[in-house]
Amino acid sequence: MQMDHRKHYELRIEGHFASRWRSVFCPFSAKAEDGGTTVLRGAVPDQAALFGLLRTLEGAGIVLLDLRQLRDRGA
């Protein structure tokens, strides 16, 4: 049995995502929230991939409001 070492994260960003951005952040799910924010949830294989995701947000001018690592699903 192969273990999944990916870490799951939740990112809250300012504003609602335009549909064109959903493919950029796939396979993260995007949910528009009340109050004009969007919550992205998904997994990355390592810290380098997480930093890449954060650089993409920054490069697009998207404001990150919160980032948290979610508990492992098996925990």
Contacts in CASP RR format, 6 or more apart in sequence:
PFRMAT RR
TARGET T0000
AUTHOR 0000-0000-0000
METHOD contacts of the structure
MODEL  1
MQMDHRKHYELRIEGHFASRWRSVFCPFSAKAEDGGTTVLRGAVPDQAAL
FGLLRTLEGAGIVLLDLRQLRDRGA
4 43 0 8 1.000
5 45 0 8 1.000
5 46 0 8 1.000
6 43 0 8 1.000
6 44 0 8 1.000
6 45 0 8 1.000
7 43 0 8 1.000
7 44 0 8 1.000
7 50 0 8 1.000
7 69 0 8 1.000
8 41 0 8 1.000
8 42 0 8 1.000
8 43 0 8 1.000
8 69 0 8 1.000
8 70 0 8 1.000
8 71 0 8 1.000
8 72 0 8 1.000
8 73 0 8 1.000
9 40 0 8 1.000
9 41 0 8 1.000
9 42 0 8 1.000
9 43 0 8 1.000
9 44 0 8 1.000
9 50 0 8 1.000
9 67 0 8 1.000
9 68 0 8 1.000
9 69 0 8 1.000
9 70 0 8 1.000
10 39 0 8 1.000
10 40 0 8 1.000
10 41 0 8 1.000
10 42 0 8 1.000
10 66 0 8 1.000
10 67 0 8 1.000
10 68 0 8 1.000
10 70 0 8 1.000
11 28 0 8 1.000
11 39 0 8 1.000
11 40 0 8 1.000
11 41 0 8 1.000
11 53 0 8 1.000
11 57 0 8 1.000
11 64 0 8 1.000
11 66 0 8 1.000
11 67 0 8 1.000
12 33 0 8 1.000
12 37 0 8 1.000
12 38 0 8 1.000
12 39 0 8 1.000
12 40 0 8 1.000
12 64 0 8 1.000
12 65 0 8 1.000
12 66 0 8 1.000
12 67 0 8 1.000
13 37 0 8 1.000
13 38 0 8 1.000
13 39 0 8 1.000
13 40 0 8 1.000
13 57 0 8 1.000
13 62 0 8 1.000
13 63 0 8 1.000
13 64 0 8 1.000
13 65 0 8 1.000
14 36 0 8 1.000
14 37 0 8 1.000
14 62 0 8 1.000
14 63 0 8 1.000
14 64 0 8 1.000
14 65 0 8 1.000
15 36 0 8 1.000
15 37 0 8 1.000
15 38 0 8 1.000
15 63 0 8 1.000
16 32 0 8 1.000
16 36 0 8 1.000
16 37 0 8 1.000
16 38 0 8 1.000
17 30 0 8 1.000
17 32 0 8 1.000
17 38 0 8 1.000
21 30 0 8 1.000
21 60 0 8 1.000
21 62 0 8 1.000
22 30 0 8 1.000
24 56 0 8 1.000
24 60 0 8 1.000
25 40 0 8 1.000
25 53 0 8 1.000
25 56 0 8 1.000
27 42 0 8 1.000
27 43 0 8 1.000
28 40 0 8 1.000
28 41 0 8 1.000
28 42 0 8 1.000
28 53 0 8 1.000
29 40 0 8 1.000
29 41 0 8 1.000
29 42 0 8 1.000
30 38 0 8 1.000
30 39 0 8 1.000
30 40 0 8 1.000
31 38 0 8 1.000
31 39 0 8 1.000
31 41 0 8 1.000
32 38 0 8 1.000
33 39 0 8 1.000
37 65 0 8 1.000
41 70 0 8 1.000
44 50 0 8 1.000
44 53 0 8 1.000
54 64 0 8 1.000
54 67 0 8 1.000
57 64 0 8 1.000
58 64 0 8 1.000
END
